[in-house]
Protein backbone atom coordinates (compact mmCIF):
# COMPACT_ATOMS: atom_id res chain seq x y z
CA UNK A 1 0.00 0.00 0.00
CA UNK A 2 1.39 3.38 -0.98
CA UNK A 3 1.47 6.47 1.20
CA UNK A 4 -1.67 7.95 -0.40
CA UNK A 5 -3.69 4.79 0.14
CA UNK A 6 -2.39 4.57 3.72
CA UNK A 7 -3.39 8.18 4.36
CA UNK A 8 -6.84 7.59 2.86
CA UNK A 9 -7.34 4.45 4.96
CA UNK A 10 -6.39 6.32 8.15
CA UNK A 11 -8.78 9.11 7.18
CA UNK A 12 -11.57 6.59 6.68
CA UNK A 13 -10.88 5.07 10.11
CA UNK A 14 -10.97 8.50 11.76
CA UNK A 15 -14.22 9.33 9.98
CA UNK A 16 -15.77 6.03 11.08
CA UNK A 17 -14.78 6.77 14.69
CA UNK A 18 -16.29 10.25 14.56
CA UNK A 19 -19.48 8.94 12.95
CA UNK A 20 -19.78 6.30 15.70
CA UNK A 21 -19.51 9.02 18.36
CA UNK A 22 -22.19 11.11 16.66
CA UNK A 23 -24.53 8.13 16.28
CA UNK A 24 -24.02 7.11 19.90
CA UNK A 25 -25.20 10.57 20.93
CA UNK A 26 -28.44 10.40 18.88
CA UNK A 27 -31.74 9.19 20.29
CA UNK A 28 -32.71 5.60 19.42
CA UNK A 29 -34.42 5.38 16.04
CA UNK A 30 -32.99 8.68 14.76
CA UNK A 31 -32.08 8.55 11.05
CA UNK A 32 -28.47 7.76 10.28
CA UNK A 33 -26.46 8.73 7.21
CA UNK A 34 -23.97 6.35 5.64
CA UNK A 35 -20.93 7.44 3.63
CA UNK A 36 -19.43 4.81 1.33
CA UNK A 37 -16.12 5.29 -0.46
CA UNK A 38 -16.22 3.54 -3.86
CA UNK A 39 -13.04 3.20 -5.93
CA UNK A 40 -13.62 3.78 -9.64
CA UNK A 41 -11.13 1.07 -10.66
CA UNK A 42 -10.55 2.74 -14.03
CA UNK A 43 -14.25 2.94 -14.83
CA UNK A 44 -16.25 6.13 -15.42
CA UNK A 45 -17.93 7.52 -12.30
CA UNK A 46 -21.37 7.17 -13.90
CA UNK A 47 -20.82 3.44 -14.38
CA UNK A 48 -19.75 2.89 -10.78
CA UNK A 49 -22.66 4.98 -9.46
CA UNK A 50 -25.15 2.94 -11.49
CA UNK A 51 -23.52 -0.31 -10.33
CA UNK A 52 -23.54 0.73 -6.67
CA UNK A 53 -27.14 1.98 -6.75
CA UNK A 54 -28.22 -1.31 -8.35
CA UNK A 55 -26.30 -3.56 -5.98
CA UNK A 56 -27.35 -1.73 -2.82
CA UNK A 57 -30.86 -0.97 -4.10
CA UNK A 58 -30.66 2.71 -3.23
CA UNK A 59 -33.80 4.74 -3.71
CA UNK A 60 -33.31 8.30 -5.03
CA UNK A 61 -35.09 9.87 -2.06
CA UNK A 62 -32.52 8.30 0.30
CA UNK A 63 -29.43 9.72 -1.46
CA UNK A 64 -28.03 12.91 0.05
CA UNK A 65 -25.16 13.36 -2.40
CA UNK A 66 -22.30 11.93 -4.43
CA UNK A 67 -18.88 13.51 -4.02
CA UNK A 68 -15.77 12.95 -6.15
CA UNK A 69 -12.42 12.07 -4.61
CA UNK A 70 -9.62 13.39 -6.78
CA UNK A 71 -5.92 12.79 -7.18
CA UNK A 72 -3.94 14.98 -9.57
CA UNK A 73 -7.18 16.41 -11.01
CA UNK A 74 -8.46 12.91 -11.84
CA UNK A 75 -11.50 11.46 -10.09
CA UNK A 76 -10.32 8.18 -8.56
CA UNK A 77 -13.25 7.42 -6.28
CA UNK A 78 -16.65 8.66 -5.22
CA UNK A 79 -18.27 9.04 -1.86
CA UNK A 80 -21.95 8.18 -1.83
CA UNK A 81 -23.86 9.67 1.11
CA UNK A 82 -27.30 8.27 1.88
CA UNK A 83 -29.85 7.53 4.56
CA UNK A 84 -28.86 4.25 6.16
CA UNK A 85 -31.53 1.58 6.40
CA UNK A 86 -31.37 -2.09 7.43
CA UNK A 87 -31.88 -3.30 3.85
CA UNK A 88 -28.94 -1.18 2.68
CA UNK A 89 -26.73 -2.50 5.50
CA UNK A 90 -27.66 -6.07 4.51
CA UNK A 91 -26.79 -5.35 0.86
CA UNK A 92 -23.43 -3.86 1.88
CA UNK A 93 -22.70 -6.95 3.98
CA UNK A 94 -23.45 -9.20 1.00
CA UNK A 95 -21.25 -7.02 -1.19
CA UNK A 96 -18.29 -7.37 1.17
CA UNK A 97 -18.84 -11.08 1.73
CA UNK A 98 -20.43 -10.77 5.18
CA UNK A 99 -23.87 -12.11 6.05
N, C-alpha and C positions, 0 to 999 in steps of 0.2 A: 504494500500500500504506500503510495506516495504521500508527500507532505500535505498536499491539498486535500486528498481523500481523508487523511488522518484528521486534519483540521475540521473538515465537514462532519465527520463522524462524531468528534468531540462536541461540535456545535449542536448536533442532533440530540446527543445525550443530555446536554445542558437544557435544551428546549424541552425535552421530555420531562426532566426533573421539575422545571418551572411549571409546566402544564399540570403535572401531578399535584403540586402545591396549590395551584389555583382551584383545581377540581375538588380537592379535599376541603377547601373552604366554602364550596357552594352547598346550598341545601340539597337534600336527597331529591332526585327526580328533575333537577335543573338541567336544561339542555347543555350538551357538551359539544364543542367543536373538535374536529380531528384534522390534523395537518399531515398529509402524506407526501413524502419526497420520492418522486418517480424519475429515475434515470432515463434519458431518451435513447440511449444505446444506439446512436447513429440514425435514429428514425426521426421524422418530422414530429414536432410537438403535437400537431393535430391528430396524428395517428396514435400516439401514446395516450392522449386524452380520451379519444374514442375507445381505445382498448380498455383503459382503466374504468371508465364509466360503465362499459358493458360488463366487465368482470365483477365489479363491485355492485352494480345495479343501482348506481346513483340516480336519484330523481333531481331534475333541474331545480326544484324549489329548495332542495337541501344544500346546494352548492353556494358557498359564500364567495369563492374566488379561485382563480388559477394564476399563479405567479411564476415567472421564469427565473431560473437560476443560471447565471451566466459566468463564463470563464473566457477571458480574452475576446469579449464582444460576441461570443457564440453561446446560444442557449444549450446547456448540457443536461438540464433537468427541469422539472416543473414541480411546484408545490401545489397540491390540490387541497383546498380548505373547505370542509363541509360539516354539516350537522351530523354528529355521530349517533348512530342507531344500532341496536343489537344485530339487525340483519346485515349491516355494513361490517360490523366487527367480525361476524361469522364468515363473511366473504373474504375479508382480509386474512383471516386465519387459514382458510382453505388455500388462498393464494400463496401464503408463505409455508404451506405444508403442515400447519397446525390443525387441530380439530376443534 
